[in-house]
Each structure stands twice: as C-alpha cells, then as structure tokens.
C-alpha cells in the first residue's frame, strides 16, 4: 500500500477477515471518502490498491461496473444493472481463489425472471382489465401462460448465460447424480455384475439429462432446486404473492409446479411496476447465494473452507451510476431480513456525496448518531473505534423509526495527510495469515479422491474376495449359502445349499459332459417344480434338503451317484406334488466331490434352516466319512432329522437319535457276507484270508475302515486263518496295489479269500494286478466286499468293469429291486416324470436303476415327506422328527419302509440287502448274478441255503 490510509484500512480489513474465520460477524458497507473533495481521485486509487491487495491474499472479489450507464434514467434501474453480472462466478476471482467457484442460482433466477418480464412478447399480454373481474382473471391466466412459455424457452435461466455451457450441463447432471446412485444401488440389490449396476446408474442419469434438455419445456425437477425452494419460501416475496400455495414436495410435482408458476407471475408483475422492489430482490438473491456459498453445515463444509468473506468493490458510487441506491438497498435488505451474510462491501464515494449515505435529503444528522471523535489519533485506532461503535449501534439503528439512518454503512472519512503517497521504500504489504483450514485438508476434492480411490480399492478387493469365496457374488453382496472350495486334484467346486441363483451344474469341469448335462437338467426340473409350489401353494408346503455329491473332481470325474440320487429325489417330489395336498419343495445342497466338504454343507443347511421354518429334514449324506459325526451333530442342534438312502454306517444310528437310514449297516453286510465265506472255507484244507483295505490316514474316508473292521471280525469268526491286514494308498486318484499284489501272490500262504475294504474305483486295478501275478493267476480266489461295488457297471451290462479269469467277486448291495418291482408304482412314475427315458427303459435292471441309489433316495424322500405331512397338514421339524418313528410305507421301490421298530440310539432291522456274485464267463464277459436277497421291511434273516454258491 502506498499511503498510510491504505495500510491502516488494509489492516482493518484483514482484522475483520481473520475474525470471520472464527465466527460469523456483521459485515458493514465500508464507505471511503476524502475529507476534501480535491482528494477524491486519491480515494479511487486507494480502492484500486485494496483490490490488488485482496486479490493477492486470495479473497473472492468482484468489482461492480460504476461507469455511467446509457439508457437507464431510473436510479433504481441503474443500481440493479450493477448486480446483473454478479451472477457470473468468473466475476468473483479466478480459479486460484480458495475452494471452487461460487454458484448464484437465486440471482440468476431473478435475472431470468426480469428478462422474461421485459421481453417484448410480453407487452401485449399483460392484463389491462382490473384484477378480480372475469376479464381481468382471464387476461391474467393468459399472461401467466405466456410468461411460463418464455421462461421455459430460456430454461429458467438468463438469456446470456453467466456460465459456460459445460458448467451448465455439469450443474444439471449434479441434480441427477443421486438418482443415478439410487438406480445403481437398486441394481446392486439383485447382485448383478458390477458393470451392469454402473450402466444402470449412468443410463438413468443420461436419460434424465436428455429429458431435461428437451427444447421448450421447463427443466426436470425444477420444484426441487434450491433456488425454487427459496423462491417459494422466502418471506420477502410474500407481499407479491396472492395467497398461493408454497408447498414444495417430492411426491407432489403438479401442486409444486402450480405454486412456482403462480409465484413467478406475481413477482413478474411486481417487477414490472418498478420501484425499489426489483433492486431489493436482486440484493436479497445475491445475499442468499453468498450465505449458501459460505454455509458451514453443507455437505462439502464449504463454509469452513472459505475462510475469507467475499468482497464487493465499488470504485466511485454516486447518483449517476446507481451506487447510492445500491448501498441504500443493501442496508434496507439487511435491516429487513435481520440475517447475517458474508458480503463485505468497500465503496469509494465523492466527498460531496458522502452525506447522502447516512443523512436524509435535508442533510440533518440523525438524532442520537455519535459524531466522529475530534481528538487526533492514528487512523488505525480510529478505524477500530468506528467499527466497534458501528457494531454496537447496529441494533438500535435498524429500528424502523430511524428513517434517515443507513445502519449498515460504516463511513470512513480520510484526511489529506493520510492520503499522501509515501516514498516507495516506505510502502507496506499487509500480510495475511494464509494457513489452509483443517476442513480443506480433510474434506477436499483431493481427500475425496483419495478416499474414493481407497474405497474403490477396498471395494474391488472385497468384491474379488467375495467372488473367490462365494459362488454367487455381486459388487457388494454375495449369496453366503454357497462357497467355493478347493476340489480334489485341483480346481474349485461350489459347495453349500443353493437358495438363490446358484446352479451346481455350471461349476463342473470338463470330463463330465454327459453327466454334467444330466445334472443341469435335473437341477432345472427341481427348481421349476419349486417355483410352481411357491407360486400356487405358498402356505401348504414343506421343504426337504437333498445333500449329495453334485460336483466332480479331476481325481474322480464321475457324477453317477449324485445324478442317480437326485433323480430319485425329484421323482419323489413330482409324485408327492401330483397326489397330495401338502406340497414338497426340494433344496439342493452339494457336499463336494465324494462329499469331501460335507461339514461346510451341513453348516450352510443349519444356518438356512434357522431362517426358514419350512425346512423339516435332510435327505442324503450318503457317504460315511470322518466328518459324518460332526455333520449329524450340527443338524441335530437345529432339530433336523436326516434320512439317508446309502450311508451304511453302523455307529450313526447308535450315537444320534436324528439319524435314519435305509442302507444295511456295515456290520450287517459283513454278517451276510459271512454266509458266503463259510461256504468258501469248506473248499480248502488250509483256508487263508486277508483283509486288503484302503489307507484312510490321509483321507476323510471312514467307510473302508469300518468295512475292514467288520470284515476282519467276520473272517475270524468263520474260521479263516487271517494274514496280516494290508493297507494300500491312493496317489493322484490311482491306487498303489502292485506291491500288495506281489506280497499276496508271492508269499508262502496265498489267501483263498480276500476281503476288499476299498472303493469301486479301485477294484479294476486290483483285478489287473492279481491276474498277472504268477502266484494268483492260476489259483481260485474269492474277493468279498461291501455295497460300494453296487455302483460298478460290469461288462455284461455294457459297462467297463470286470473281474479276472479265475477270480470271483462277491459283494453286497443295498437295494433289492427285483422282488419289490411287482408291488411298486416307482417305475411307472419314473417313465412319466424322469427325462431321457425311452419306452420300456424304466425297469428294475435298467442301467439307471440297477445300482439302487435312485430307488433308495426316492424312498428316503417319501419317508421324510410322510412324517412332515402327517394328517395332511404341514408339520414342524420337531414334529417331523417324532413322526419319523411312526413311518410305515408299503409299495416303495425297495419294499416296505418301516421305522416303527427302530430303537432309540440303536440300529433297526428290516433293511433291504442283496448278495451278488460276479465272475468271468467262457466268452470273457463279467457276469453278475444275485445269490440271495431280502426286500426292505422283511426281518427274516438270510441263511446259507438261500445264499448257496453252488
């Protein structure tokens, strides 16, 4: 600053600005004038220096054009023109000013309304008849319609936009951003891919933006804009309204639009009449916009970031340019509104015109107005004193009775000696504290960008984790009833209970094409039947969960067991729903390849059962694994009974009261095979026997260890001389049997009977090894094994499994289908409902039914349904559990299903069982024959005569 006055005034301004950082202060209209009219130019230069100083300090600063204006005679109109261009954010400093540019929606709305009012087209439409008369009302309605048409053509904005078209477009898009976010979030609830949700949000925003810019119509959601809400609710405009509604509601667009239209016309009429109203409306709109731009409670905390108040500079105000009327209007509006706004106005005025700003036209000083102190003091001290005095008198000076006072004007007379230019070496630059506010650091575009980057990164990581963990996942959510787990031999498989859009068939690996197609077909049929049940019988159904091996692995790509069991469950569902009032809904649960993840599946079933009271029980869990006790215990905890068709564990019904099985237990199978072993022992003078078991130390298998235990006890009980038990390992899906074959066949005592406690997939390798070893190739050897061999497809039925030339295979099977076939409708129903069956293929010895797994799963489902629908009413799961001990069903695929004699914590009798013999014929074909059998429901024990091996 080049003068003492400039230095002191700049310091006083900085003092006000620093106080503004901490609290909202009343901002005066500072009027600078010289005490001597000869120094008016020096005051103008001082105002220019103040402008440069504030710009260097980063103040939002606008300079109103105070040059004489051609054409405007009315001082009020001249004053209004000073404010017209202030709605352009570029008038308030460049991008280097703190935070983002100002927005002036209210000021631009008033300007647009003024332009529409002054439009030449409106001159012929203003009403000329008196208000309240029929003609006057009609003319008024026509004028209102035409005014709205002009405003719509202007898009309710000034004709000369104060902002660039790009900024206008971005402003419009900002209105639709919440709608786009809402659309994207709504799409996310359906768990689509992330890009579908993004496209849904962006598409909704683009659609709204296109509709918003249709020519000749008002913008979308006009009634929800902040300027429209202000336009309807400010008390300043109530005098122009004619008892019209000011209600603005999101769900009442028509009523809101009528309120805006009526208010716009009323204000236009008042503006057309002229007087102080248009000028004061401009001032009020400017103040409201600036208050909103510095509102601390906004979402972007802009009031905390803009710590310097905006400054409006008026170089030389007078009557000829409307500056005096502008200052008076500012004081009047502030006194009427009694609300603080942040605008600091600095004006330079000629010494001769200064009295117009705090006295009436007669020049008489207002009563009670303290006169400036006469004692000589430094200007800086006088400025502080004058400001304190002005702030203290502000309350009384706003009284309506003080008609000659301009309470918001702080007049500062500048003596000549303080306007004298100093030597250049004495010029001072008043420093401003320019520490960035904390809100600017913590809540800014950069911090927001960082937060968004971190949030997006976390979202991507979370989404990737969801997609890695769960089978069905979106951007933020996932179906947590199914999970991805490592499959044996590599890859992943989907395990759990399919309650949403999960299809286990879609996760199958190559190598199971035909079986995979069959699984997907059965899944679709079950889901279609479920949808029909929920749609037509929402209150009269029960839900049963089938848990089986519905995925494959590299080590064992077969899906035969899962497909056959699922076919039986679906068949039971169709039969039940076609013939009974209480309908059956079936949910599918995958325990993984060979049920390797059945513990996870049981947890998912239990969690889902806690949410769905219609779940009454579980069918399946057909493999005996180390985790089987934990699985049964978890389901027991939520009150779910389990009816298994093929799990032959002896200990499960003894340890758990909720376990029911249709499969003959391992101990019973060994006892039955003992009838054959007894006959084999009599054929040799020195009968040696050996138990060859699969090594389960590194696997979950428990079935083979149970078979080995009961098989060894049986052989010892039948009088065989037992050789040491041998256990073979399985590596990469292949059994390591060569060493064991050499040990068996090259030893001193070659066994005549081998009890094979292994899996069906290992028997072929054993046959190959034994048939090539010299000690066994020319010796008759019998191999006894359990029910897992019932899954084999021997060569006489078109399968690939077979036996060596001098080896006879005896194995147990779980389902006696031949004797039960004549008394069941199972095969007729299968031909009717199961897909892919040609005419005449639905027979007990057909490939799809020979193993008995379809029949057993069907019967297990029918038994559980009977308990869940007793009395033709849906039963609770607790009642279903109790009712299971009263199940007695005839005409099932395996015979009679009877749980009435099942002891609590004990194994029942009356299981279906079959003993088969497989041997090589003269044609080189492995042929299977039934030696003896017993259908389900019969408790008659098998004897040697019935099971003669000839």
Number of C-alpha atoms within 10 A of each C-alpha: 22 20 22 21 23 27 22 21 23 24 18 18 18 19 13 19 21 17 14 18 17 10 9 12 16 18 22 22 23 21 21 26 27 25 17 14 13 11 18 21 16 18 24 21 16 24 21 16 18 20 22 13 19 20 18 13 18 17 22 25 24 21 20 21 18 20 13 13 14 8 8 15 12 14 21 24 20 24 28 23 21 22 18 18 20 20 25 19 19 16 17 20 19 15 12 13 18 18 15 15 18 20 17 22 20 26 29 26 22 27 25 22 25 18 19 26 24 14 12 10 13 15 11 9 17 20 19 11 14 12 13 10 10 11 14 16 15 15 19 21 17 15 19 23 15 18 24 22 17 23 24 17 16 21 20 22 22 21 14 10 15 20 14 9 10 9 11 14 13 12 12 18 17 14 18 23 17 13 16 25 18 15 20 22 17 14 19 21 14 13 20 15 13 18 12 14 24 18 15 21 23 19 15 20 23 16 12 21 20 11 13 19 15 12 12 13 18 19 18 18 16 19 25 16 14 12 21 20 19 14 23 24 14 12 12 17 17 17 11 18 20 10 10 15 15 21 17 21 14 10 8 11 16 12 16 23 20 17 19 23 16 21 23 25 23 20 24 22 16 18 21 15 11 13 14 17 19 23 26 24 22 27 24 23 24 24 23 22 22 21 17 20 21 23 19 15 11 12 8 15 17 21 19 20 23 25 24 27 24 24 21 20 23 23 23 23 24 20 17 17 26 25 27 23 24 28 24 21 24 24 21 20 20 21 20 13 12 11 12 15 23 23 21 21 21 23 25 29 26 23 19 14 14 22 17 19 22 21 16 15 10 9 11 11 15 16 9 8 11 11 7 12 10 6 7 7 10 12 21 17 11 17 21 16 14 17 19 12 13 19 18 11 15 18 12 11 22 20 13 12 9 14 12 20 24 25 25 27 22 22 24 21 17 20 15 15 10 17 19 14 16 14 9 10 7 12 15 14 13 17 12 17 10 11 7 12 13 11 15 20 13 11 18 17 14 12 13 14 12 12 13 13 12 12 14 13 12 12 15 15 12 16 20 16 12 22 18 15 17 22 25 24 23 20 20 16 18 20 19 20 23 26 23 20 19 15 19 19 12 10 12 20 26 31 32 29 30 23 16 11 11 19 20 25 21 14 17 24 17 11 14 20 13 9 19 26 14 19 27 17 15 20 21 13 18 22 18 11 19 19 14 15 20 15 10 10 14 12 13 17 23 25 23 24 23 27 30 26 29 32 31 29 25 18 15 18 18 20 23 21 19 26 26 22 28 27 29 25 29 28 26 27 23 21 19 18 17 11 9 11 15 23 29 31 24 22 20 26 30 28 27 29 26 24 27 24 22 27 21 21 26 26 18 20 30 22 16 16 21 12 9 11 12 20 25 28 29 27 29 27 27 26 24 22 24 16 18 23 15 15 19 22 19 17 22 17 10 15 21 25 25 28 27 26 29 28 25 28 24 20 16 22 21 15 16 18 18 23 23 25 26 28 26 29 27 25 20 17 25 27 19 24 25 22 21 22 26 17 16 18 20 11 10 10 7 13 18 19 28 24 26 25 23 26 18 19 11 8 13 16 23 19 24 25 20 21 27 26 16 19 30 23 16 22 26 14 12 17 15 22 16 18 15 10 13 14 19 17 16 15 9 10 15 13 20 17 22 16 10 17 21 17 16 22 21 14 11 9 16 20 24 22 25 25 28 24 26 26 20 17 17 18 19 16 14 19 20 16 19 25 20 15 17 12 19 22 17 13 17 13 21 22 23 23 30 28 27 22 21 22 17 18 19 19 17 16 16 10 12 12 18 24 26 21 19 16 23 19 26 25 26 26 26 32 33 27 29 19 16 22 19 14 15 18 13 26 20 12 15 22 18 15 17 17 13 10 13 8 8 10 16 20 18 22 15 12 15 19 21 22 27 27 27 27 31 30 30 28 29 28 30 26 25 25 27 21 25 32 24 16 10 13 14 24 23 19 23 15 16 24 24 15 20 25 17 17 20 16 16 15 16 23 30 31 29 23 25 23 22 13 14 17 14 15 15 15 20 21 20 23 25 25 28 25 26 22 20 20 22 20 12 8 6 14 19 25 16 19 11 17 16 21 24 25 24 28 19 16 13 10 11 17 13 15 10 12 20 12 16 6
